[in-house]
Amino acid sequence: MPKQRQSNQGRMSPSDELTSAKQDVELGQSHMDVTLSVWRDSELAS
């Protein structure tokens, strides 16, 4: 999925960079949690 992070000027302030980086981490974390729980479910089911 391409990241779309263009402000009006096409540049971001450092705080915007930090915020989006933090969101990436949180998204990645929740994705990992989902993957792990799905994996656990399939392990239990087998």
CYANA upper distance limits for C-alpha pairs under 8 A (distance plus 0.5 A):
  6 GLN  CA     10 GLY  CA      5.35
  6 GLN  CA     11 ARG  CA      7.04
  6 GLN  CA     12 MET  CA      7.97
  7 SER  CA     11 ARG  CA      6.36
  7 SER  CA     12 MET  CA      6.75
 12 MET  CA     16 ASP  CA      6.36
 12 MET  CA     17 GLU  CA      6.89
 13 SER  CA     17 GLU  CA      6.88
 14 PRO  CA     18 LEU  CA      6.70
 15 SER  CA     19 THR  CA      6.61
 16 ASP  CA     20 SER  CA      6.63
 17 GLU  CA     21 ALA  CA      6.54
 18 LEU  CA     22 LYS  CA      6.55
 19 THR  CA     23 GLN  CA      6.71
 20 SER  CA     24 ASP  CA      6.67
 21 ALA  CA     25 VAL  CA      6.86
 22 LYS  CA     26 GLU  CA      6.75
 23 GLN  CA     27 LEU  CA      6.47
 24 ASP  CA     28 GLY  CA      6.51
 25 VAL  CA     29 GLN  CA      6.51
 26 GLU  CA     30 SER  CA      6.68
 27 LEU  CA     31 HIS  CA      6.58
 28 GLY  CA     32 MET  CA      6.66
 29 GLN  CA     33 ASP  CA      6.78
 30 SER  CA     34 VAL  CA      6.70
 31 HIS  CA     35 THR  CA      6.64
 32 MET  CA     36 LEU  CA      6.54
 33 ASP  CA     37 SER  CA      6.64
 34 VAL  CA     38 VAL  CA      6.59
 35 THR  CA     39 TRP  CA      6.56
 36 LEU  CA     40 ARG  CA      6.57
 37 SER  CA     41 ASP  CA      6.62
 38 VAL  CA     42 SER  CA      6.82
 39 TRP  CA     43 GLU  CA      6.63
 40 ARG  CA     44 LEU  CA      6.63
 41 ASP  CA     45 ALA  CA      6.61
 42 SER  CA     46 SER  CA      6.73
